[in-house]
Amino acid sequence: MQPGYPAPQPPPINNNMTMSIVAIFLFWPLAIPAIINASKVNPLLQQGDYAGAQAAATESRKWSKWALIVGIAWYVIAILCCALGGIGAIISSNTSTY
């Protein structure tokens, strides 16, 4: 490195906080670790721990993805159960004899 030039900065790391916050509305038990890890990224970068910040961002992304997958699957199952229950009620009311 030549004197007078600043040291190159590592590329910024996405802390995935937005995805973690969205995930909390779908399945909060898995979104809480995602938010905790996302909140660790910027302080670790300020301390110069690039590897630690990258690991925290990776963990945040992993927990967020799982929360999104489980949350969306949960809502799809709930909608299907409600729809099938409604269809079953309609069919049973049409086939009953008076």
C-alpha positions as CSV (number, residue, x, y, z in Angstrom):
1,M,0.0,0.0,0.0
2,Q,1.3,3.4,-0.9
3,P,1.6,6.1,1.8
4,G,-1.1,8.8,1.7
5,Y,-3.8,6.5,0.4
6,P,-6.5,5.3,2.7
7,A,-7.0,1.6,3.3
8,P,-9.6,0.1,1.0
9,Q,-12.9,-0.4,2.8
10,P,-14.7,-3.8,2.7
11,P,-17.9,-3.8,0.7
12,P,-21.0,-3.0,2.8
13,I,-23.0,-5.9,4.2
14,N,-26.7,-6.1,4.0
15,N,-28.0,-6.8,7.5
16,N,-31.4,-8.2,6.3
17,M,-33.3,-6.1,8.9
18,T,-36.2,-5.5,6.4
19,M,-36.7,-9.1,5.7
20,S,-36.5,-9.9,9.4
21,I,-39.2,-7.4,10.2
22,V,-41.4,-8.7,7.4
23,A,-40.9,-12.2,8.7
24,I,-42.0,-11.3,12.2
25,F,-45.5,-10.8,10.8
26,L,-45.6,-14.3,9.3
27,F,-43.9,-16.5,12.0
28,W,-42.5,-14.6,14.9
29,P,-40.7,-17.4,16.8
30,L,-38.2,-17.8,14.0
31,A,-38.1,-14.1,13.2
32,I,-36.8,-13.1,16.6
33,P,-33.3,-14.7,16.1
34,A,-33.3,-13.1,12.7
35,I,-33.8,-9.6,14.2
36,I,-31.2,-10.2,16.9
37,N,-28.6,-11.2,14.3
38,A,-29.5,-8.4,12.0
39,S,-29.0,-5.9,14.8
40,K,-25.5,-7.2,15.4
41,V,-24.2,-6.5,11.9
42,N,-23.6,-2.8,12.0
43,P,-21.9,-2.7,15.4
44,L,-19.6,-5.5,14.3
45,L,-18.7,-3.6,11.2
46,Q,-17.9,-0.5,13.2
47,Q,-15.6,-2.6,15.4
48,G,-13.8,-3.8,12.3
49,D,-15.0,-7.4,12.6
50,Y,-15.9,-8.0,9.0
51,A,-16.0,-11.8,9.4
52,G,-18.3,-11.6,12.4
53,A,-20.6,-9.1,10.6
54,Q,-20.8,-11.4,7.6
55,A,-21.6,-14.4,9.9
56,A,-24.4,-12.4,11.7
57,A,-25.8,-11.3,8.3
58,T,-25.8,-14.9,7.1
59,E,-27.6,-16.1,10.3
60,S,-30.1,-13.3,10.0
61,R,-30.9,-14.3,6.4
62,K,-31.2,-18.0,7.3
63,W,-33.7,-17.3,10.1
64,S,-35.6,-14.8,8.1
65,K,-36.0,-17.3,5.2
66,W,-37.2,-20.1,7.5
67,A,-39.7,-17.7,9.2
68,L,-41.0,-16.7,5.7
69,I,-41.3,-20.3,4.5
70,V,-43.0,-21.6,7.7
71,G,-45.3,-18.5,7.9
72,I,-46.4,-18.7,4.3
73,A,-46.9,-22.5,4.5
74,W,-48.9,-21.9,7.7
75,Y,-51.2,-19.4,6.0
76,V,-51.7,-21.6,3.0
77,I,-52.7,-24.5,5.1
78,A,-55.1,-22.4,7.1
79,I,-56.7,-21.0,4.0
80,L,-57.0,-24.5,2.5
81,C,-58.6,-25.8,5.7
82,C,-61.1,-23.0,5.8
83,A,-61.9,-23.3,2.1
84,L,-62.3,-27.1,2.4
85,G,-64.4,-26.7,5.5
86,G,-66.7,-24.2,3.8
87,I,-67.1,-26.4,0.7
88,G,-67.8,-29.4,3.0
89,A,-70.5,-27.4,4.8
90,I,-72.1,-26.3,1.5
91,I,-72.1,-29.9,0.2
92,S,-73.6,-31.4,3.4
93,S,-76.3,-28.8,3.5
94,N,-77.3,-29.5,-0.1
95,T,-77.5,-33.2,0.4
96,S,-79.6,-33.2,3.6
97,T,-83.2,-34.3,3.3
98,Y,-86.1,-32.5,4.9
